[in-house]
Amino acid sequence: MTDAIFIALQLFLAAVGVYQFVFSLFGLVKRKKKQQFEPNKSFAVLVAAHNEEQVVGALMENLKQLNYPKHLYDVFVICDNCTDRTAEIVRAHGMNACVRTNQNLRGKGYAIEWMLKELWAMPRQYDAVVMFDADNLADPNFLNEMNNDLCSGARVIQGYIDTKNPEDSWITASYGVSYWYINRLWQLSRSNLNMANFLGGTGMCFETNLLKEIGWGATSLVEDLEFTMRSVMRGVYPKFNYDAKVFDEKPLTFKASARQRLRWMQGHFTVARRYFFPLLWRAIKERSLVKLDLALYGVNVYIVLLTFLLTAIIWVDSSFFNGPNIANLYGYLPLWLSFTAIAANVFTFMIAMILEKVKYKKVYMYLVLFPIYLLSWYPITVYAFFTQNNKQWSHTEHTRVVRLEEVQSKQG
């Protein structure tokens, strides 16, 4: 019985790996430019901020320079439990500083839910709501791209999340490599197949009527994934806009990165418990590959945990108990096939960088440390499993200001 369970689990993990690899192939080619529309949609641009005086000024300057009619968008910065000069800097740039103080309900999800209630009570109503983080920079054509998708019928849109500081350290470089892979071989592949994409926490756009219809309701540590699941459950599939770029600042150190990723994994466990089985049932009932795909993405945190545990058990059995004493499917495979699978996995990330025409020289040098970043997800996920009920929000500190001109010049 034990051997049968182990073989079944190993076959399941292998099937998931093959499934994801096949889907990634559909991201190799980028579709032709989509239809362009005249700017006519109005936007409320929300910026979630907690003690962001170091970077919020650069974003305010950036948002003033968007290539979109100024009368069609307003900027609202949610100064959430701030104790610094964030609100003062926002007002100095002529933007709306919306101060929120609530020590009990802390975190981005709660801040957004509060801001939306404030927004619905205002005299002016907007066609859509766009969300950024305070450390972001938006491509000048970001709102034009959102306008195009809204005019084409999209109700939830995710922009292309790029990294604005990939050369700062090997950690920021690893984030950059991961996001180039995700954008090209995960998000774009599903976009090409007209499937649902997942939201990434920033660079998001929501039709106002949809938000009023179903509410925000996403207050977990990963509010983006939670809203993705809620919208897909209702048959509303988020779309990916490859040309709408937003540049996000990544943590500089491994410690800061581990803290951020731990929060993500804790939130993923919460969302997986809440939405996986209902979404899986709907996928089976409706014979929907789209919902099955999102269900697998939602439960991916358990897949990572299971992969680590199986690998650890097989290694301990072989190293300390003269194994194999338990069924090991991979033990029957030739050694060269295992190394080929590992090399193919790393090579996939490099393919994504080549397709995305990455020109950061230091990032290619940092690739030698990228496997450490990948392997570190395993202990982080295990720790997150045992601390998943921790709802404490962790704030990423910022040490310097990066402006869009600097990012664009380095990209060539």
Backbone torsions as a table, in degrees:
resi	resn	phi	psi	omega
1	MET	NA	-43.7	179.2
2	THR	-62.2	-44.5	178.8
3	ASP	-61.4	-40.4	-179.5
4	ALA	-63.3	-41.0	178.9
5	ILE	-64.1	-44.6	-178.5
6	PHE	-65.3	-41.6	178.7
7	ILE	-64.2	-42.2	-179.9
8	ALA	-62.1	-42.9	-179.6
9	LEU	-66.1	-41.2	179.2
10	GLN	-66.2	-38.5	176.9
11	LEU	-66.1	-38.6	178.2
12	PHE	-62.2	-46.6	180.0
13	LEU	-64.7	-39.4	177.8
14	ALA	-64.2	-41.0	179.9
15	ALA	-64.7	-40.5	178.2
16	VAL	-63.5	-42.0	178.7
17	GLY	-61.8	-44.7	178.1
18	VAL	-64.2	-41.2	179.6
19	TYR	-58.3	-48.1	-178.7
20	GLN	-67.6	-37.0	179.2
21	PHE	-64.6	-43.8	179.6
22	VAL	-61.3	-42.7	179.6
23	PHE	-63.7	-36.0	-178.0
24	SER	-63.3	-26.5	-179.1
25	LEU	-62.7	-25.9	-178.6
26	PHE	-77.7	-3.3	176.2
27	GLY	-97.1	1.1	-178.4
28	LEU	-67.2	-30.2	-177.5
29	VAL	-114.2	135.5	177.5
30	LYS	-98.1	131.9	-179.9
31	ARG	-65.4	161.8	177.6
32	LYS	-66.3	163.3	-178.6
33	LYS	-57.7	136.1	-178.8
34	LYS	-83.1	176.7	-177.0
35	GLN	-65.6	139.5	179.3
36	GLN	-101.7	142.0	179.7
37	PHE	-123.5	153.5	174.1
38	GLU	-67.4	142.5	179.0
39	PRO	-61.6	119.8	176.1
40	ASN	-144.9	-12.3	178.5
41	LYS	-83.0	139.5	177.4
42	SER	-98.7	145.6	-173.4
43	PHE	-128.5	137.7	164.4
44	ALA	-100.4	114.1	-178.2
45	VAL	-94.2	110.9	-179.3
46	LEU	-98.9	134.8	178.9
47	VAL	-123.5	115.6	177.5
48	ALA	-80.9	127.1	-175.4
49	ALA	-141.8	135.3	171.7
50	HIS	-136.4	107.1	-178.5
51	ASN	52.1	62.3	-174.7
52	GLU	-115.4	31.8	-176.9
53	GLU	-61.5	-23.2	-178.1
54	GLN	-70.8	-33.1	-171.5
55	VAL	-121.8	-16.6	-171.6
56	VAL	-66.4	-29.5	178.6
57	GLY	-62.2	-41.4	179.4
58	ALA	-63.6	-38.4	178.4
59	LEU	-67.8	-40.2	178.6
60	MET	-60.7	-43.6	176.5
61	GLU	-61.0	-42.4	-179.8
62	ASN	-61.2	-45.3	-176.7
63	LEU	-69.6	-24.7	175.8
64	LYS	-68.7	-24.0	-172.8
65	GLN	-100.5	12.8	178.0
66	LEU	-64.8	140.9	179.6
67	ASN	-81.7	65.4	-178.7
68	TYR	-148.7	144.2	-178.3
69	PRO	-52.2	126.3	-174.4
70	LYS	-62.7	-27.5	-178.6
71	HIS	-78.4	-4.4	-178.0
72	LEU	-102.2	3.0	175.3
73	TYR	-149.7	144.9	175.0
74	ASP	-127.4	148.0	-177.6
75	VAL	-107.5	129.7	178.1
76	PHE	-124.8	116.5	179.0
77	VAL	-98.9	121.8	178.8
78	ILE	-84.9	102.5	178.9
79	CYS	-85.8	88.8	-169.8
80	ASP	-90.4	108.4	178.7
81	ASN	53.3	38.8	-178.5
82	CYS	-78.4	142.9	176.3
83	THR	-121.9	13.3	-179.2
84	ASP	-120.0	-154.7	-173.8
85	ARG	-97.1	21.1	-177.6
86	THR	-55.5	-51.7	-177.8
87	ALA	-62.5	-40.2	-179.9
88	GLU	-62.7	-43.0	-179.7
89	ILE	-66.8	-41.1	179.6
90	VAL	-60.5	-46.7	-179.4
91	ARG	-66.1	-34.2	179.0
92	ALA	-63.9	-24.9	177.6
93	HIS	-92.0	5.1	177.0
94	GLY	80.3	16.8	-179.9
95	MET	-102.0	169.1	-177.5
96	ASN	-88.2	117.0	176.2
97	ALA	-98.5	114.3	-177.7
98	CYS	-106.4	104.7	-172.2
99	VAL	-86.3	126.6	177.6
100	ARG	-123.1	131.9	176.7
101	THR	-128.8	111.5	177.6
102	ASN	-155.7	101.0	-176.4
103	GLN	-76.2	-15.3	-178.4
104	ASN	-86.3	-42.2	179.7
105	LEU	-105.7	85.4	-176.3
106	ARG	-101.9	149.4	177.1
107	GLY	123.0	160.9	-174.7
108	LYS	-62.1	-41.2	-178.5
109	GLY	-59.9	-46.1	178.6
110	TYR	-65.5	-38.5	179.9
111	ALA	-63.1	-42.3	179.4
112	ILE	-66.2	-42.3	179.9
113	GLU	-60.4	-41.9	177.4
114	TRP	-63.3	-44.3	-176.6
115	MET	-66.0	-37.4	-179.9
116	LEU	-64.5	-38.4	176.2
117	LYS	-63.0	-40.6	176.8
118	GLU	-63.6	-40.3	-177.1
119	LEU	-66.2	-42.1	-178.5
120	TRP	-66.4	-22.1	-178.7
121	ALA	-87.4	-5.1	-178.0
122	MET	-79.7	154.1	179.9
123	PRO	-60.3	-41.1	-179.7
124	ARG	-88.7	133.4	175.5
125	GLN	-113.7	144.9	-173.9
126	TYR	-112.1	157.3	178.8
127	ASP	-71.7	-32.1	-175.6
128	ALA	-151.7	162.1	178.3
129	VAL	-119.7	127.6	176.4
130	VAL	-109.4	139.9	-178.1
131	MET	-122.9	130.6	174.0
132	PHE	-126.8	164.2	167.3
133	ASP	-96.4	159.1	-174.3
134	ALA	-66.7	-22.7	-178.6
135	ASP	-93.8	14.8	-177.5
136	ASN	-90.3	165.9	167.5
137	LEU	-136.8	135.3	-176.5
138	ALA	-106.9	142.1	173.3
139	ASP	-60.7	141.7	-178.1
140	PRO	-54.2	-27.4	-178.0
141	ASN	-96.4	13.9	-175.1
142	PHE	-57.0	-50.3	-177.5
143	LEU	-69.0	-31.3	174.3
144	ASN	-60.2	-41.8	179.4
145	GLU	-67.2	-39.5	177.0
146	MET	-64.3	-40.0	177.4
147	ASN	-60.5	-42.9	178.7
148	ASN	-59.5	-45.4	-177.8
149	ASP	-69.2	-40.5	178.4
150	LEU	-62.8	-41.7	178.5
151	CYS	-67.2	-22.3	178.7
152	SER	-87.6	-2.7	176.2
153	GLY	108.8	-2.5	179.0
154	ALA	-69.4	147.2	-179.6
155	ARG	-116.0	-25.5	175.5
156	VAL	-135.2	128.5	-173.6
157	ILE	-132.7	137.4	174.3
158	GLN	-114.1	127.0	176.2
159	GLY	-80.9	177.3	179.8
160	TYR	-83.1	111.9	-179.8
161	ILE	-87.2	110.2	177.6
162	ASP	-105.6	173.7	-179.0
163	THR	-108.2	128.2	-176.6
164	LYS	-89.0	-11.2	-179.3
165	ASN	-135.1	51.0	-174.3
166	PRO	-68.4	-18.9	-177.5
167	GLU	-96.5	4.8	-176.7
168	ASP	-70.0	-34.5	-179.5
169	SER	-163.2	172.9	179.1
170	TRP	-67.2	-25.1	177.4
171	ILE	-70.5	-48.3	179.6
172	THR	-64.8	-33.6	176.2
173	ALA	-64.0	-40.5	179.2
174	SER	-64.5	-40.7	174.7
175	TYR	-59.1	-46.3	-178.9
176	GLY	-58.3	-47.0	179.4
177	VAL	-60.3	-42.9	-179.3
178	SER	-62.5	-44.0	-177.2
179	TYR	-72.7	-33.7	175.5
180	TRP	-63.8	-39.6	176.8
181	TYR	-64.1	-48.4	-177.8
182	ILE	-60.8	-46.2	-178.5
183	ASN	-62.9	-42.5	-172.5
184	ARG	-86.0	-48.8	-170.8
185	LEU	-102.4	1.8	174.0
186	TRP	-121.1	-61.5	-177.3
187	GLN	-67.0	-49.7	-177.3
188	LEU	-65.4	-36.7	179.6
189	SER	-61.4	-43.0	179.0
190	ARG	-72.2	-32.8	175.2
191	SER	-64.1	-42.2	178.6
192	ASN	-63.2	-28.1	-179.5
193	LEU	-94.3	7.0	-178.9
194	ASN	57.9	37.9	176.6
195	MET	-102.4	176.7	-179.1
196	ALA	-78.2	138.2	172.8
197	ASN	-100.2	165.7	178.0
198	PHE	-105.8	149.8	-179.6
199	LEU	-80.7	149.1	-174.0
200	GLY	-114.5	11.8	174.3
201	GLY	93.4	-20.6	177.1
202	THR	-152.1	164.4	-176.0
203	GLY	65.7	32.6	-176.6
204	MET	-105.3	150.2	177.8
205	CYS	-133.9	135.3	-178.2
206	PHE	-130.1	133.9	172.3
207	GLU	-64.3	132.4	-177.2
208	THR	-58.9	-44.6	-178.9
209	ASN	-59.4	-34.9	178.5
210	LEU	-67.4	-44.3	179.3
211	LEU	-62.1	-38.9	178.2
212	LYS	-70.5	-31.2	-177.7
213	GLU	-72.2	-47.2	-175.1
214	ILE	-108.8	-7.8	-178.3
215	GLY	74.2	166.2	178.0
216	TRP	-75.8	-65.7	171.1
217	GLY	60.9	10.9	-178.0
218	ALA	-109.4	94.1	-175.1
219	THR	-122.0	15.9	176.4
220	SER	-78.3	-178.8	178.7
221	LEU	-70.2	-15.3	176.5
222	VAL	-126.2	71.3	-176.0
223	GLU	-60.5	-28.3	179.9
224	ASP	-66.0	-48.3	178.7
225	LEU	-65.4	-38.2	-179.9
226	GLU	-62.3	-44.6	179.5
227	PHE	-68.9	-34.4	175.6
228	THR	-56.5	-48.5	-179.1
229	MET	-63.6	-42.5	-178.6
230	ARG	-63.7	-41.6	-178.2
231	SER	-71.1	-40.4	179.5
232	VAL	-66.6	-36.4	176.5
233	MET	-57.6	-30.5	-178.4
234	ARG	-94.6	7.7	177.8
235	GLY	81.8	12.6	176.8
236	VAL	-102.3	113.3	-173.0
237	TYR	-101.2	117.7	177.1
238	PRO	-59.3	141.0	179.5
239	LYS	-106.6	152.8	179.5
240	PHE	-107.8	128.7	176.5
241	ASN	-108.6	105.1	-176.3
242	TYR	-64.1	-28.8	-173.5
243	ASP	-91.6	-6.8	-179.8
244	ALA	-96.2	90.6	-173.7
245	LYS	-90.7	139.7	170.8
246	VAL	-131.6	133.0	-175.7
247	PHE	-101.9	121.9	-174.0
248	ASP	-110.6	138.5	178.9
249	GLU	-82.6	133.2	-178.4
250	LYS	-107.2	151.7	179.8
251	PRO	-59.5	146.2	-175.9
252	LEU	-84.7	-32.9	-172.0
253	THR	-110.5	160.1	178.1
254	PHE	-64.2	-38.2	-179.6
255	LYS	-61.6	-47.4	179.4
256	ALA	-65.1	-38.5	178.1
257	SER	-64.3	-43.8	-179.8
258	ALA	-62.9	-38.9	179.1
259	ARG	-64.8	-42.1	179.5
260	GLN	-66.4	-45.9	-177.9
261	ARG	-69.0	-30.2	175.1
262	LEU	-63.0	-43.6	177.3
263	ARG	-60.6	-43.3	178.3
264	TRP	-59.4	-46.4	-177.1
265	MET	-68.4	-37.7	176.5
266	GLN	-60.3	-44.4	178.2
267	GLY	-66.0	-37.0	179.3
268	HIS	-63.5	-38.9	177.6
269	PHE	-62.3	-41.4	179.2
270	THR	-62.1	-47.1	-178.7
271	VAL	-67.1	-39.6	179.5
272	ALA	-61.2	-44.2	178.9
273	ARG	-62.0	-36.6	-173.1
274	ARG	-81.7	-34.0	-168.3
275	TYR	-118.6	-16.7	-173.0
276	PHE	-60.4	-55.0	-175.4
277	PHE	-67.2	-41.9	175.4
278	PRO	-60.6	-39.8	-179.5
279	LEU	-71.5	-38.3	177.6
280	LEU	-63.8	-41.6	179.5
281	TRP	-62.6	-42.7	178.7
282	ARG	-65.8	-36.9	178.5
283	ALA	-61.9	-42.7	179.6
284	ILE	-69.7	-45.7	-177.5
285	LYS	-62.6	-41.6	-176.9
286	GLU	-94.9	-1.0	-175.9
287	ARG	52.5	49.1	-174.4
288	SER	-105.5	112.0	175.8
289	LEU	-67.2	-32.0	179.8
290	VAL	-61.4	-47.5	-178.4
291	LYS	-72.5	-32.5	175.2
292	LEU	-64.4	-41.7	179.7
293	ASP	-61.7	-44.2	178.9
294	LEU	-69.6	-33.3	176.8
295	ALA	-63.4	-42.4	178.0
296	LEU	-64.9	-38.8	177.8
297	TYR	-65.1	-40.8	-179.5
298	GLY	-64.2	-35.4	-177.8
299	VAL	-92.0	7.4	-176.8
300	ASN	-58.4	-29.9	179.9
301	VAL	-63.3	-35.5	176.3
302	TYR	-73.8	-30.6	177.0
303	ILE	-66.0	-41.4	176.4
304	VAL	-62.9	-44.5	179.0
305	LEU	-61.9	-44.9	-179.7
306	LEU	-64.0	-41.0	178.0
307	THR	-59.4	-45.5	-180.0
308	PHE	-63.7	-45.9	-177.0
309	LEU	-64.8	-43.6	178.8
310	LEU	-63.1	-43.8	179.0
311	THR	-61.3	-43.9	-179.6
312	ALA	-64.4	-42.3	-179.6
313	ILE	-64.6	-44.3	179.9
314	ILE	-63.9	-39.8	-180.0
315	TRP	-67.0	-45.6	179.1
316	VAL	-62.8	-42.2	179.2
317	ASP	-60.5	-41.4	-177.8
318	SER	-76.5	-36.5	-173.4
319	SER	-83.5	-33.9	-171.6
320	PHE	-117.4	-10.9	-176.8
321	PHE	-127.8	25.3	177.7
322	ASN	50.9	42.4	-178.0
323	GLY	-72.7	-180.0	12.5
324	PRO	-84.6	129.5	174.0
325	ASN	-102.8	-9.2	176.2
326	ILE	-122.2	157.5	-177.0
327	ALA	-62.9	126.8	-179.3
328	ASN	-129.1	101.6	-177.7
329	LEU	-59.3	-38.2	-176.0
330	TYR	-72.7	-19.9	177.7
331	GLY	-67.4	-18.9	179.5
332	TYR	-90.8	-6.1	-179.0
333	LEU	-91.5	148.2	177.5
334	PRO	-64.1	147.3	-175.9
335	LEU	-59.9	-36.6	-178.1
336	TRP	-63.1	-28.7	-179.3
337	LEU	-70.2	-37.6	177.8
338	SER	-63.6	-46.2	179.0
339	PHE	-65.7	-34.8	178.1
340	THR	-64.6	-40.2	179.4
341	ALA	-64.6	-41.6	178.5
342	ILE	-65.5	-45.0	179.7
343	ALA	-63.2	-38.9	179.8
344	ALA	-64.8	-36.2	179.2
345	ASN	-63.9	-47.0	178.8
346	VAL	-67.2	-39.0	-178.4
347	PHE	-64.2	-30.9	178.6
348	THR	-60.2	-40.7	178.3
349	PHE	-64.3	-39.6	179.3
350	MET	-67.6	-37.1	176.4
351	ILE	-59.9	-42.7	178.7
352	ALA	-60.8	-41.4	179.2
353	MET	-64.8	-39.5	179.0
354	ILE	-66.7	-44.2	179.0
355	LEU	-62.9	-35.1	-179.8
356	GLU	-86.1	2.2	176.4
357	LYS	54.0	47.6	179.7
358	VAL	-68.0	128.7	-175.8
359	LYS	-115.0	5.8	178.9
360	TYR	-73.9	109.4	-176.4
361	LYS	-64.7	-40.3	-177.0
362	LYS	-66.7	-29.2	179.2
363	VAL	-64.0	-40.8	178.6
364	TYR	-64.5	-34.6	176.9
365	MET	-68.4	-36.3	-178.6
366	TYR	-74.0	-9.9	-178.1
367	LEU	-57.8	-26.5	-179.3
368	VAL	-63.3	-24.5	179.5
369	LEU	-97.5	-4.9	-176.7
370	PHE	-59.8	-38.8	177.6
371	PRO	-57.6	-31.8	177.8
372	ILE	-63.6	-42.3	177.8
373	TYR	-60.6	-44.8	-179.6
374	LEU	-63.6	-46.3	-178.5
375	LEU	-65.7	-29.2	-177.5
376	SER	-67.3	-17.0	176.9
377	TRP	-63.4	-28.8	-176.3
378	TYR	-66.9	-55.2	178.4
379	PRO	-63.9	-32.9	178.0
380	ILE	-63.3	-42.2	-179.7
381	THR	-66.9	-40.6	178.2
382	VAL	-62.1	-45.9	180.0
383	TYR	-64.6	-38.4	178.9
384	ALA	-62.8	-35.2	179.8
385	PHE	-60.6	-40.8	-177.6
386	PHE	-84.3	-9.7	179.9
387	THR	-124.0	22.4	-172.4
388	GLN	-67.1	-17.4	177.6
389	ASN	-82.2	-2.6	176.1
390	ASN	-75.1	119.0	-177.0
391	LYS	-105.9	15.9	-176.1
392	GLN	-74.9	129.0	179.1
393	TRP	-81.4	134.0	177.5
394	SER	-108.9	134.2	-175.7
395	HIS	-100.6	133.7	178.9
396	THR	-87.7	122.9	-179.6
397	GLU	-76.9	147.4	178.8
398	HIS	-116.0	138.0	-173.5
399	THR	-112.9	-16.6	-179.4
400	ARG	-155.5	167.9	-177.5
401	VAL	-104.7	131.2	175.5
402	VAL	-120.3	131.9	179.0
403	ARG	-108.5	161.3	-173.1
404	LEU	-59.5	-36.8	-178.7
405	GLU	-60.8	-37.3	179.6
406	GLU	-67.7	-42.4	179.2
407	VAL	-62.7	-46.3	-176.7
408	GLN	-67.0	-34.7	179.7
409	SER	-68.5	-36.1	178.9
410	LYS	-72.9	-28.7	178.1
411	GLN	-74.6	-15.8	-179.4
412	GLY	79.6	NA	NA
